[in-house]
Amino acid sequence: MLVDRITALGDRKPGRWDLLQALLRLPPVVDEGLARRAAALCTPTGDRVADWLRTGGVAEPVHRTTIVRLNRWEGGPTQRRAVELQPPSSPAADRFEDPLRLLSGHRARFDGHCATWSLLWPPVLPGYRGLVAAYVLPDVAGAADLDIQGGAAVLPLLAESTGRGGPALDLALVYGLAARHAVDRVAALDALLLLAAAGDLDAEAVGRQLGELGVTGALTVTRTVEPLRDAAAAGAPLTVWRLLAAALPALLAAPTPPRGTPDLLSLAAEAATLTGVRVEVPGLVEVVARRRSSRLVTEARRLVAALDGAGVSAAGA
C-alpha cells in the first residue's frame, strides 16, 4: 500500500516520477481515511499523497469528438474521428501537477513510434479508461483505415482497466471491429465481450458510431460482420442486437447503403430471434416497403419477420 511505503521512507523523498506513477496507479476515488493517515506523517510526500486521495486523483477531462484529416496517396478513407481532451474547470484540475500533460490530451510521439507502444498506457493509467482510450485511439483507428497490424492489440487491456470509457472507447471498439487484420478484430472481440460481461459496454453508443462511420466510408463495414457474429455465438446476442439496432438506422438511410449492410441485417435477425427483446429500428419499415427486389430488402424483411415472430414491433417497443 502506498501510504505504508511512504511511511517507511520517513523524511526521505521518493523520486518525482516514481511518486507520480504510484499516484496514477491508485484507484481514482476519494479515500478520506487514507488521506488522514498520509497527512499525519507531516512530510511533503505525505501531504502530496493526502491531497491526491482527497481529490480522487486526476480530474476528468472534457472529451470532444473531432474529425482528423488523413493524408492518403492511394484511395481509402481521407478522414477519421478522434477525441480531444481539454482540462476541466475544477479545483482538482487546478491543483494537479501535470508533467505528462494528461488533462490536455497531449502525449509524446517519438521518432519510430509504432502501434505496440500503446500497450504501455493501460499499466500507467489503469483507472482512467477513457483517458487511455483517447491516447491510443489514433493507433487503433490506424488498424482500420491505414491497415496497420497490431493497432487494436491494446483493446483487451483497456477492457480490463477501470473508469468511464466515453466516446473514445466507443470509437476504439468500432475501429477495432473494422480492422484490416484478423488478429486486431479478435482483440476488439475480446474487449467487447469483457466490457459486456462487466456491464461497462454502451452497446447503443458503439452501434451509432459504427453506423455513422460506415456511411461516410471511414471504415469497411464488411469487416465488422465476423467479429460481431462471433460475439453473438460467444453468448452475447443481446449486446450484438442492441449494437446493430443502433447502427442500422444510419446505414439504411444512406442513398446507397455500404457493402455489408445486408449481412448486418441478417445477423440482427438472428440475434433478435435469440433474444426476443423489443428494440426500435428506425427506417426498417421503409426499406421493407420498397417494391424492387434486392438482398438488402430481402434481409430487411427477414428481420421484420424475426421481430414479428418474437412479438417485437419494427417500429419499437
Secondary structure, DSSP 8 states (H G I E B T S, - for coil): -HHHHHHHHTT----HHHHHHHHHTS-SS--HHHHHHHHTT-SHHHHHHHHHHHHTSS---EEEEEEEE---SSSS-SEEEEEEEE--SSHHHHH---TT-TTTT-----TT--GGGGGGHHHHSTT-HHHHHHHHHHHHHHHHHS--TTTTTTHHHHHHS-S--HHHHHHHHHHHHT-SSHHHHHHHHHHHHHHHHHT---HHHHHHHHHHHHHHTSS-THHHHHHHHHHHHTT-HHHHHHHHHHHHHHHHHSSS--TTHHHHHHHHHHHHHHH------TTHHHHHT-SS--HHHHHHHHHHHHHHHTT--TT--
